[in-house]
Amino acid sequence: MPVKKHTRIAAFDDGKFTFREGTVPLVCIIARLPAYVEGAIVTKCTVDGMDATETVCAVIQKSRFREQIRAIMLDGIACGGFNVFDIDTIGDATALPVVCVTRRPPDITSIRAALSKHFDDWEYRYGLLTAHRSVQLKGKNWKLYATWRGMSEVDVRELIDSSIVRGNYPEALRQAHIFASALTSGESRGKA
């Protein structure tokens, strides 16, 4: 999928959560690159659950922007703790490329240890987390890690580069983070 000027993406990030509450807000920003917000969708996922994949699919499939969206961008490969996104299922269900972006490389050893300690289905979750390789990508003023399906590495780099306005993180993900954080804390906090 070559990235064109004003490509529309759906960018998802979750809010701050506690295990006591049981759910976490998941915000989707529909943006025309680089930063024109056309819509926002708020939903929820279960903390440490297994509903993140179906939630993203439902948001995309029900959105009035569905026909214009050209890619899905996720802040990381999981939300609400270890509610892991299955990017292959999301890609197949929506017929869209899926890109997961993080600032730091995943610490696979620590992740595996945490999963095996806390989850009966840890091997399944671990398999989703490691199904696609995390690759360090660099642009003009940014260095991020990405996992993806449905696009070439060149197109992923171009998509990220086209979505950065100021700083070093995709603007739509930054905005999703701000909204999700404000929903849980009353005021946005921290970096996307």
Summary of the structure (lengths in Angstrom):
residues: 192
radius of gyration: 15.4
end to end distance: 25.3
largest distance: 45.7
contacts: 651
relative contact order: 0.20
helix: 34%
strand: 29%
